[in-house]
């Protein structure tokens, strides 16, 4: 965190900011939820917000389920004095298909001085899980923009928003959404044929096909629309999925800085996730690989026996398997450090 002095010692109970405001003794991020009206979604969007917190609020655990550990935050804590950059956060699909599943990376960003705004994209998980809604990738960037509109009017957060310092972070399918928010457009024909063979993304496409969804039948005029939001000044995508259905011509027109991260040894990264090519096509993109990780490293830390429980539940994906040589906790620390550094470089810190 910036502009603060920690008093650390046995039994130390407080953290004091340079402005004199008392901060949360445990250093946890604050957390609030909002219901946001959407022009394109029914019902309204559920939006989770993590933010730099002062003392107060109730400690809650977010993102915990039978497979994954949760992350603590302080619901209802007062927001700290100051103005803060915004990070719009887009989650993936399936078991990571809701905002709270990204708590492991959202909370540290907020603790470091960012307001993190994450809509839950409808249809991606839980009771409303729908293959058709999940594949409407062009609606996800709109969810992010609608959430940003709402935060800009929210009486609690508006006075603390640095409106000229807005970025977007996306993981897995959220990475596709993050890139769309800064101008990457889907190619309608590549999208329509994405699941023709099922080889591009076996897990996702088998679900799409079993659900009777025909990507060729979707309105192609919507698929290829421009979803860019000029308020977004920086984008970061971690294992964007799909990374291979963007229109190449749109990538060259992206004017903001972009950071793209792939997880796993380069030779083992699936083609649909391999983003080195699209990074080269963007004028201001950098590309990094975390070789000790895997795509599953974007899940929260697994609980004991989670892998066995997943198999019993019919989940064949290796949700608890990372690369060799590093624990998921260590990979998360590395990704958090990379993410904070990238957003600080592009957006600055709290004001």
C-alpha positions in Angstrom: 0.0 0.0 0.0 1.1 3.6 -0.6 1.3 6.6 1.7 1.1 4.6 4.9 3.2 3.5 7.8 2.7 0.1 9.3 3.2 -0.3 13.1 4.2 -3.9 13.3 4.9 -5.8 16.5 3.6 -8.4 18.9 0.0 -7.6 19.4 0.0 -4.6 17.0 -3.5 -3.8 16.3 -3.6 -0.7 14.0 -2.4 0.6 10.7 -2.2 4.4 10.3 -2.4 6.2 7.0 -0.4 9.3 6.3 -3.6 11.3 6.2 -4.3 10.2 9.8 -7.2 7.9 9.0 -7.4 4.6 10.9 -7.1 1.7 8.6 -8.5 -1.8 9.0 -6.3 -3.5 11.7 -6.1 -6.7 9.6 -5.4 -4.9 6.3 -8.3 -6.6 4.6 -10.1 -5.1 1.6 -13.6 -3.7 2.0 -16.4 -5.3 0.0 -19.8 -4.2 -1.2 -22.3 -5.6 -3.6 -24.6 -3.8 -6.0 -27.4 -4.6 -8.4 -26.8 -2.8 -11.7 -29.5 -2.3 -14.3 -28.3 -3.5 -17.7 -29.5 -2.5 -21.2 -28.9 -6.0 -22.5 -29.3 -8.4 -19.6 -32.2 -9.8 -17.6 -32.2 -9.8 -14.6 -30.0 -7.0 -13.4 -26.2 -7.5 -13.0 -24.8 -8.6 -9.7 -21.6 -6.6 -9.2 -19.0 -7.2 -6.4 -16.7 -4.3 -5.4 -13.5 -4.6 -3.5 -11.9 -1.4 -2.2 -9.3 0.1 0.1 -10.9 0.0 3.5 -10.8 1.8 6.8 -11.7 0.0 10.1 -15.1 -1.4 10.4 -17.5 -3.8 8.6 -18.0 -7.5 9.0 -15.4 -10.1 8.0 -16.8 -12.4 5.3 -15.3 -15.1 3.2 -15.8 -14.9 -0.6 -15.4 -17.6 -3.3 -15.4 -20.6 -1.0 -17.2 -23.8 -2.1 -16.6 -27.5 -1.8 -13.6 -27.3 -4.1 -11.9 -24.0 -3.3 -10.7 -21.9 -0.4 -12.2 -18.5 0.0 -10.7 -15.1 0.6 -11.7 -12.8 3.5 -12.8 -9.2 3.1 -14.7 -6.7 5.3 -18.3 -6.2 4.1 -19.6 -2.7 4.7 -16.3 -1.3 5.9 -15.9 2.5 5.2 -13.8 3.3 2.2 -10.4 4.8 2.9 -9.9 8.5 2.2 -8.5 9.4 -1.1 -9.1 8.7 -4.8 -8.2 5.3 -6.4 -7.8 3.9 -9.9 -10.5 1.4 -11.0 -9.8 -2.1 -12.2 -12.8 -3.7 -14.0 -12.5 -7.5 -13.5 -14.0 -10.1 -15.8 -14.2 -13.7 -14.6 -14.1 -16.9 -16.6 -16.8 -19.6 -17.1 -17.6 -22.8 -15.4 -16.3 -23.3 -11.9 -14.8 -19.8 -12.1 -17.9 -18.3 -13.6 -18.7 -15.7 -11.0 -17.1 -12.6 -9.6 -16.4 -14.0 -6.1 -14.3 -16.8 -7.6 -11.7 -14.1 -8.4 -11.5 -12.9 -4.8 -8.0 -14.3 -4.5 -6.7 -11.6 -7.0 -9.3 -8.9 -6.5 -8.8 -8.5 -2.7 -5.0 -8.0 -2.9 -5.6 -5.4 -5.7 -8.0 -3.5 -3.4 -5.6 -3.8 -0.4 -2.9 -2.2 -2.6 -5.1 0.8 -3.5 -7.4 0.0 -6.3 -11.2 -0.2 -6.5 -12.0 -3.5 -8.2 -15.4 -3.7 -9.9 -16.5 -7.2 -11.0 -19.9 -8.0 -12.6 -21.0 -11.6 -12.6 -21.7 -12.4 -16.2 -25.1 -14.1 -16.5 -25.3 -17.7 -17.5 -21.8 -18.6 -16.7 -22.2 -20.7 -13.6 -24.6 -21.8 -10.8 -28.3 -22.2 -11.2 -28.5 -19.9 -14.3 -25.7 -21.8 -16.1 -26.5 -21.7 -19.9 -24.2 -22.7 -22.8 -26.0 -20.2 -25.0 -25.6 -17.3 -22.6 -22.0 -18.2 -21.9 -21.1 -18.1 -25.6 -22.5 -14.6 -26.0 -19.1 -13.2 -25.6 -20.0 -9.8 -27.1 -22.3 -9.1 -24.1 -19.5 -9.5 -21.5 -17.7 -6.2 -22.3 -21.0 -4.4 -22.1 -21.4 -5.9 -18.6 -18.1 -4.2 -17.6 -19.1 -0.9 -19.1 -22.5 -0.9 -17.4 -20.8 -1.7 -14.0 -18.4 1.2 -14.6 -21.3 3.5 -15.4 -23.0 2.5 -12.1 -19.9 3.0 -10.0 -19.4 6.5 -11.5 -22.9 7.4 -10.1 -22.7 5.5 -6.8 -22.7 8.0 -3.9 -20.3 5.8 -1.8 -17.7 5.2 -4.5 -18.0 8.2 -6.9 -16.1 10.6 -4.7 -13.2 8.2 -4.5 -12.9 7.2 -8.2 -10.0 8.5 -10.2 -12.0 8.6 -13.4 -9.0 9.1 -15.7 -7.3 5.9 -14.4 -9.4 3.0 -15.4 -8.1 -0.4 -16.4 -9.5 -3.9 -17.1 -8.3 -7.3 -16.0 -9.7 -10.6 -17.4 -8.9 -14.2 -16.6 -9.7 -17.0 -19.1 -12.9 -16.1 -20.9 -12.7 -12.8 -19.0 -9.4 -12.2 -20.8 -11.2 -12.3 -24.1 -13.7 -9.8 -22.6 -10.9 -7.5 -21.4 -9.3 -7.4 -24.8 -12.7 -6.7 -26.4 -13.1 -3.7 -24.0 -10.1 -2.0 -25.6 -11.0 -2.7 -29.2 -10.4 -6.3 -30.1 -13.3 -7.5 -32.2 -14.5 -11.1 -32.6 -14.4 -12.5 -36.1 -18.0 -13.8 -36.8 -16.9 -16.7 -39.0 -14.2 -17.9 -36.6 -16.7 -17.6 -33.7 -19.3 -19.6 -35.7 -16.9 -22.4 -36.4 -15.2 -22.5 -33.0 -16.9 -25.7 -31.8 -17.3 -27.4 -35.2 -14.8 -30.1 -34.3 -14.6 -29.7 -30.5 -10.8 -29.8 -30.7 -10.3 -26.1 -29.9 -11.8 -26.3 -26.5 -13.0 -29.8 -25.7 -14.5 -29.1 -22.3 -16.4 -26.0 -23.3 -17.4 -27.2 -26.8 -18.7 -30.6 -25.5 -21.0 -28.7 -23.2 -22.1 -26.3 -26.0 -22.9 -29.2 -28.3 -24.7 -31.3 -25.7 -26.8 -28.2 -24.9 -27.9 -28.1 -28.5 -26.4 -24.7 -29.2 -25.4 -23.9 -32.8 -22.9 -21.1 -32.9 -23.6 -20.7 -36.6 -27.2 -19.8 -35.9 -26.3 -16.8 -33.7 -26.7 -13.3 -35.0 -23.3 -12.6 -36.6 -24.0 -8.8 -36.7 -23.8 -8.8 -32.9 -20.8 -11.2 -32.7 -18.5 -8.8 -34.5 -19.6 -5.5 -33.0 -17.2 -3.0 -31.5 -17.3 -3.2 -27.7 -14.5 -0.8 -26.9 -14.9 1.6 -24.0 -12.8 4.8 -24.4 -12.6 5.2 -20.6 -10.4 2.1 -20.3 -6.7 3.1 -20.5 -5.1 -0.3 -19.9 -5.9 -4.0 -20.3 -4.4 -7.1 -18.8 -5.5 -10.6 -20.0 -4.4 -13.8 -18.3 -4.8 -16.9 -20.5 -7.5 -15.2 -22.6 -10.0 -17.7 -24.0 -10.7 -17.9 -26.8 -7.6 -16.1 -28.1 -7.9 -17.4 -31.6 -11.2 -15.9 -32.8 -10.4 -12.2 -33.0 -10.4 -10.3 -36.3 -6.7 -9.6 -36.9 -7.3 -6.2 -38.4 -8.9 -5.0 -35.1 -5.8 -5.8 -33.1 -3.6 -3.3 -34.9 -6.0 -0.5 -34.0 -5.7 -1.0 -30.2 -4.1 2.2 -28.9 -3.8 1.6 -25.2 -1.1 -0.5 -23.5 -2.0 -4.2 -23.1 -0.3 -6.9 -21.0 -1.0 -10.6 -21.9 0.1 -13.5 -19.7 0.0 -17.2 -20.7 0.2 -20.0 -18.1 2.3 -23.1 -18.6 5.3 -24.2 -20.7 4.9 -22.7 -24.2 4.8 -26.1 -25.9 1.9 -27.1 -23.7 -0.3 -24.1 -24.0 -3.4 -25.0 -26.0 -3.8 -23.1 -29.3 -7.0 -21.5 -28.3 -5.2 -20.0 -25.3 -1.9 -19.2 -27.0 -1.8 -15.4 -27.1 1.7 -14.6 -28.3 0.5 -14.0 -31.8 -2.3 -11.6 -30.9 0.2 -9.8 -28.6 2.5 -9.2 -31.5 -0.4 -7.8 -33.5 -1.1 -5.1 -31.0 1.1 -1.9 -31.1 1.6 -1.6 -27.4 1.3 -5.1 -26.0 3.8 -7.0 -23.9 3.7 -10.8 -23.5 4.8 -13.0 -20.6 4.6 -16.7 -19.7 4.4 -18.2 -16.2 5.8 -21.7 -17.0 5.2 -23.2 -13.6 1.5 -22.6 -13.9 -1.4 -24.1 -15.8 -4.8 -22.8 -16.9 -6.3 -24.2 -13.6 -4.0 -21.9 -11.6 -6.6 -19.2 -12.1 -8.9 -21.1 -9.7 -8.6 -20.4 -6.0 -6.5 -22.7 -3.9 -8.0 -26.2 -3.7 -9.3 -27.7 -0.5 -8.0 -31.1 0.6 -9.5 -33.9 -1.5 -11.0 -31.3 -4.0 -9.6 -33.2 -7.0 -11.2 -36.5 -5.8 -14.6 -34.7 -5.1 -14.5 -33.2 -8.6 -14.1 -36.6 -10.2 -17.0 -37.9 -8.1 -19.1 -35.0 -9.4 -18.2 -35.8 -13.0 -15.7 -33.0 -13.5 -12.8 -34.4 -15.5 -10.8 -31.2 -15.8 -7.8 -31.2 -13.5 -8.9 -28.3 -11.4 -6.2 -28.7 -8.8 -3.3 -29.4 -11.1 -0.7 -26.7 -11.6 2.6 -26.9 -13.4 5.6 -28.7 -11.8 7.8 -27.0 -9.2 5.4 -24.4 -7.7 2.4 -24.5 -5.5 -0.8 -22.7 -6.4 -0.2 -20.3 -3.5 3.2 -19.4 -4.9 1.8 -19.0 -8.4 -0.9 -16.8 -7.1 1.6 -14.6 -5.3 3.5 -14.3 -8.6 0.4 -13.4 -10.6 -0.7 -10.9 -7.9 2.7 -9.2 -7.9 2.7 -9.1 -11.7 -0.8 -7.7 -11.9 -0.3 -5.0 -9.2 3.0 -3.9 -10.9 1.3 -3.8 -14.4 -1.6 -1.7 -13.1 0.6 0.6 -11.1 2.8 1.2 -14.1 -0.2 2.1 -16.3 -2.6 3.7 -13.9 -0.5 4.9 -11.0 -1.5 4.5 -7.3 -4.0 6.1 -5.0 -4.2 9.9 -4.8 
